[in-house]
Amino acid sequence: MSFPPQLGQSRFVAAGPHRLHYHEYQSALTNPALPPVILISGLQASHRQWLRLAPLLSPPFRVLAFDYLGVGQSDKPEGFAYTARAQAEVIATALRALNIPRAHLVGASYGGGIVLALAGLYPELAATVTAIEGVFYWPGPMKWYGLMHHVYRAPRLGPFVFKAFYPSVKFYSLIRARFNWAEFQMVSACYTEPYASRTAWANLMLTAGEDLRFVLPRIQAPILYLSGGQSWLKPFLRPMLRYLRRQQPTARLLTIPTGAHSLNVERPRQVAEAVLNFWGSIAFDGPGDTRISVDL
């Protein structure tokens, strides 16, 4: 199977003792007056999860799709906590090293929890926050993730399950979203990553769905929360959405009816439209007129 080429450039940045990898999308048409866009992928996914969405945002934005610690080409330290809060601390350090004082923070699933934590811990860094089915309070399925932790670490079973996981995600997406073969190839490209660590992924299983409710009241930036009408996570989103409405009543909650959990992969145009409309409705401090209008 031949995958479409990945645009942009692969880069690395030192974040304290760690090295983070990110893929940067930038061109002569990038508007430097606009806050850059930081993309954080979901659980066990790399920066490639944004292959279909990033080109819809750049230009006019400078877009940086990160591999958080434990996935992709970023470091995979054994002693790291792998919580969303710990990941947010590392990414904040990376943004300072890159001289990015403020950005649009966009995260999917586990990455949605990371950007919410980042915006709560460092409000000055967030121009806006977009969580695509972002997980910040998810007590129900945690026991299953704990089980997967032990499965991944099993000497014989672990490697087999590890290698089989993403093919199953691809075929689930093909059936559920009714993709044709060309679209399925594009989706497959978003999940193909040769630089994965089974040990790091096993540790990530212990932190998915951690309780991050304490950070929501601290977020000062506008929030957009996207969910999929056909998402398997729907029943587990309800307590999170209720809490979000109480703590951030101005947050915009939007459902994409035909979308599943990985909206950024399966419904990139609808996500891009929602995000660009959200950003375009807000005026940001900076040189010139920073409102945007983008025709998809």
Secondary structure, DSSP 8 states (H G I E B T S, - for coil): -------SEEEEEEETTEEEEEEEE--TT--TTS--EEEE--TT--GGGGTTTHHHHTTTS-EEEEE-TTSTTS---TT----HHHHHHHHHHHHHHTT---EEEEEETHHHHHHHHHHHH-GGGEEEEEEES--S---TTHHHHHHHHHHHHSTTHHHHHHHHHHHHHHHHHHHHHT--HHHHHHHHHHT--S---HHHHHHHTTTTT---GGGGGG--S-EEEEEETT-TTHHHHHHHHHHHHHH-TT-EEEEETT--S-HHHH-HHHHHHHHHHHHHTS--SSSS--------
